[in-house]
Amino acid sequence: MHVLVTGGGGYIGLELCRQLLERGDSVRVVDRFFFGDGPLRALAGRSDGRLTHVAGDVRELDLQWLDGIDAVSHLAGLSNDPTAEYNPTANWKMNAIATERLAEACRKRGIERFVFGSSASLYDGIGPGMFDELTEVQPRGAYSISKKYGEDALLRLSGSGFAPTILRQGTVYGWSARMRFDLVVNTFLKDAVTAGKLYLHGGGWQWRPLVDVSDVGRAHISCLTAPLDAVGGEIFNVMQENYQVRQLAMLVAGSLSLHGRRVELQEAPLPKLVRDYRMSNLKMTQRLGFTPAVTVLESIDVMLAKLPLDDVGWLANPRWYNIAWMSVLEEVHAGQRDFASIY
Ligand SMILES: NC(=O)c1ccc[n+]([C@@H]2O[C@H](COP(=O)([O-])OP(=O)(O)OC[C@H]3O[C@@H](n4cnc5c(N)ncnc54)[C@H](O)[C@@H]3O)[C@@H](O)[C@H]2O)c1
């Protein structure tokens, strides 16, 4: 299979590309490379020419990207609430409009398989409960509203030779060749190793559906390879388990204690934006026979093996935090900062 992965230079995209190559597929990545193309180049160097990439912006669709492509995994765009709130116009153009345009182009080309990296944050704000794919969602932030627009556009275009699949991915954790330390488990791990202290806002009782980055890659591949009638026009929640934030802090602190590190947990006031929701992953298990399985504990162990605990200075680099990096890029663009000083 020849797969186009948009956003393939990102946290999830790189892991998905790695897995596709391992299966023997060929991959074309289109990415603006906000975070650089180093990890992708390294992967391409080990791919026997099966991984190629184009530096491109999904807001300026180039139909040549689709030449020879059998299937698309669409991950490009602003990928969290803070960056979407920082530049709502760019967010709308990337996550909503570009998704619709890319899907229209695929439909015209006869590229049936299209998997969209949507977000479980669509379930936020509904109130208490366990949500599934039939739940009526009421997105309230720029990010989730744009993802909902993308989902609706895909469902509207679905049928007659176009079979899109929507993956509502839970908050992701785990190790990728392009790391993010702005996602709850990864952030706790970073804070634990750098400061030895974790803050539990409002006690940390909030629920979040979580999933390891390697399982997200496997979820995309499940959809890219399943019978079309099982996935076309369908939404699937992607999650290993629902956890309370407090529980995550304890798992991180406990894991660090096995490395002789003491991590203090401290309660803190609630921030303005609090995300609190739970979802079910039953549909993916029942329809596709795939259930994300890598637990937070297992994933922390893998990350701890990768992190040099005696040298954590590099974790301060803004590159690992999307909103911090976006501010840096704006400052560089405005001539207020020298790019070289960030390395
Ligand atoms: N990581 C999570 O917890 C999570 C959870 C739910 C959904 N998602 C969604 O999954 C997708 C991937 O997330 P991620 O964690 O890998 O994020 P990421 O920020 O690490 O990667 C996004 C990639 O898209 C690229 N990109 C951004 N705007 C682009 C544009 N206009 N044109 C071309 N490329 C562009 C970036 O350069 C980056 O390489 C996103 O759509 C995100 O909304 C992520």
The ligand as an SDF file (V2000), in Angstrom:
LIG
                    3D

 44 48  0  0  0  0  0  0  0  0999 V2000
   -1.2780   13.9670   20.5940 N   0  0  0  0  0  0  0  0  0  0  0  0
   -2.4980   13.8630   21.0770 C   0  0  0  0  0  0  0  0  0  0  0  0
   -2.7170   13.6820   22.2930 O   0  0  0  0  0  0  0  0  0  0  0  0
   -3.6810   13.9470   20.1360 C   0  0  0  0  0  0  0  0  0  0  0  0
   -4.9390   13.5740   20.6400 C   0  0  0  0  0  0  0  0  0  0  0  0
   -6.0440   13.6500   19.7990 C   0  0  0  0  0  0  0  0  0  0  0  0
   -5.8880   14.0580   18.4800 C   0  0  0  0  0  0  0  0  0  0  0  0
   -4.6510   14.4140   18.0270 N   0  0  0  0  0  0  0  0  0  0  0  0
   -4.5330   14.8460   16.6220 C   0  0  0  0  0  0  0  0  0  0  0  0
   -3.6050   14.0020   15.9520 O   0  0  0  0  0  0  0  0  0  0  0  0
   -2.8740   14.7490   14.9870 C   0  0  0  0  0  0  0  0  0  0  0  0
   -1.3770   14.6010   15.2290 C   0  0  0  0  0  0  0  0  0  0  0  0
   -1.0660   15.0360   16.5520 O   0  0  0  0  0  0  0  0  0  0  0  0
    0.4190   15.0490   17.0890 P   0  0  0  0  0  0  0  0  0  0  0  0
    0.3550   14.8380   18.5560 O   0  0  0  0  0  0  0  0  0  0  0  0
    1.2530   14.1590   16.2640 O   0  0  0  0  0  0  0  0  0  0  0  0
    0.8010   16.5720   16.8380 O   0  0  0  0  0  0  0  0  0  0  0  0
    2.1650   17.2550   16.3780 P   0  0  0  0  0  0  0  0  0  0  0  0
    1.9550   18.6960   16.6270 O   0  0  0  0  0  0  0  0  0  0  0  0
    3.3330   16.5740   16.9810 O   0  0  0  0  0  0  0  0  0  0  0  0
    2.2100   16.9830   14.8150 O   0  0  0  0  0  0  0  0  0  0  0  0
    1.4620   17.6940   13.8600 C   0  0  0  0  0  0  0  0  0  0  0  0
    2.2900   17.7300   12.5900 C   0  0  0  0  0  0  0  0  0  0  0  0
    1.5270   18.4330   11.6050 O   0  0  0  0  0  0  0  0  0  0  0  0
    2.3690   19.3670   10.9660 C   0  0  0  0  0  0  0  0  0  0  0  0
    1.5320   20.4900   10.5150 N   0  0  0  0  0  0  0  0  0  0  0  0
    0.8830   21.3820   11.2800 C   0  0  0  0  0  0  0  0  0  0  0  0
    0.2050   22.2450   10.5130 N   0  0  0  0  0  0  0  0  0  0  0  0
    0.4390   21.8860    9.2310 C   0  0  0  0  0  0  0  0  0  0  0  0
    0.0120   22.3960    7.9740 C   0  0  0  0  0  0  0  0  0  0  0  0
   -0.7790   23.4610    7.9030 N   0  0  0  0  0  0  0  0  0  0  0  0
    0.4170   21.7550    6.8480 N   0  0  0  0  0  0  0  0  0  0  0  0
    1.2410   20.6860    6.9170 C   0  0  0  0  0  0  0  0  0  0  0  0
    1.6880   20.1810    8.0820 N   0  0  0  0  0  0  0  0  0  0  0  0
    1.2820   20.7630    9.2240 C   0  0  0  0  0  0  0  0  0  0  0  0
    3.3860   19.7930   12.0210 C   0  0  0  0  0  0  0  0  0  0  0  0
    4.5750   20.3030   11.4110 O   0  0  0  0  0  0  0  0  0  0  0  0
    3.6060   18.4920   12.7700 C   0  0  0  0  0  0  0  0  0  0  0  0
    4.6770   17.7640   12.2240 O   0  0  0  0  0  0  0  0  0  0  0  0
   -3.3530   16.1860   15.0950 C   0  0  0  0  0  0  0  0  0  0  0  0
   -4.3370   16.3930   14.0960 O   0  0  0  0  0  0  0  0  0  0  0  0
   -3.9950   16.2550   16.4640 C   0  0  0  0  0  0  0  0  0  0  0  0
   -5.0160   17.2080   16.4990 O   0  0  0  0  0  0  0  0  0  0  0  0
   -3.5390   14.3570   18.8160 C   0  0  0  0  0  0  0  0  0  0  0  0
  1  2  1  0
  2  3  2  0
  2  4  1  0
  4  5  1  0
  4 44  2  0
  5  6  2  0
  6  7  1  0
  7  8  2  0
  8  9  1  0
  8 44  1  0
  9 10  1  0
  9 42  1  0
 10 11  1  0
 11 12  1  0
 11 40  1  0
 12 13  1  0
 13 14  1  0
 14 15  2  0
 14 16  1  0
 14 17  1  0
 17 18  1  0
 18 19  2  0
 18 20  1  0
 18 21  1  0
 21 22  1  0
 22 23  1  0
 23 24  1  0
 23 38  1  0
 24 25  1  0
 25 26  1  0
 25 36  1  0
 26 27  1  0
 26 35  1  0
 27 28  2  0
 28 29  1  0
 29 30  1  0
 29 35  2  0
 30 31  1  0
 30 32  2  0
 32 33  1  0
 33 34  2  0
 34 35  1  0
 36 37  1  0
 36 38  1  0
 38 39  1  0
 40 41  1  0
 40 42  1  0
 42 43  1  0
M  CHG  2   8   1  16  -1
M  END
$$$$
